Amino acid sequence: MIAIDRLRAMALNAIEAYHAEVCGGGEPVYPSWADDMLGVCQLAERNMNAKSPQPALEVLPQNHEPVKSWF
């Protein structure tokens, strides 16, 4: 399992735990970091398959300042 798979699994587990707690009658806070992590994993996989890396601007939420980072 590569690092991207481990990060994706961790994010999906957090989302699954959130839904399980909601179904159980709880009122948990949604793990928004998990959505960010899934976006980063998707970008990283795309860049691994691309000839030249793409900037990560497209995965940042609109309320963030644009930051160029390369994977």
N, C-alpha and C positions, 0 to 999 in steps of 0.2 A: 504494500500500500504506500503510495507516494504521499508527500506532505499535503498536496491539494486534496486528496481523498480523505485524509484524516481531518483536515479543517472543515471540509464539506460535511462529513459525518457528525462532527461536533456541533455544527450549526443546525443540521437537521434534527439531531437529538434534542437540542434546546427548544426548537419549534414544536417537536412532538410532545415534549414534556409540558409545554405551555398549553397545548390543546387538550392533553389528558387532564390537566388541572382544571381547565375551564369546564370540560365535560363532567368533572367530578364536583362541580358547584363552586369551585374557587374563583377568585378574582385576581389572577396573577398579572404582572406587567409583561407585555409582549417583549421578547428579546430582539429588539430592532438591530442589535449588532449582528445577529444571525443573517439577516437579509443582506447587510453590508458584506459579510464574509462570503456569502454565496456569490455575490457580484464580483468580488475580488477573485474568487476561485474560477469563475467563468472567464474573466479577463485573462488570468494567468494561463489557463488552458488554451485560449485563443492565441495568445502570444507565443506559446510553446510550439504551436503549429504554423505560425506565420513566419515569413522570411525576415520581417523587421518588426520590432515591438511597437505597440500602439500606446499612446499616453492614456493614463487612467482617468482622464477628465470625465468620460462618459458615465462612470459608475458613482461619481460623487453626487450626493443630494443637492438640489438646487440652492439650498440655504447655506451651503459651504462656499468659502472662497475657492476659486479655481487654483489647484495645485497640480503642477505637472510632475508625475512620478513615472518611472519606467520600471517594468518588471522584467 
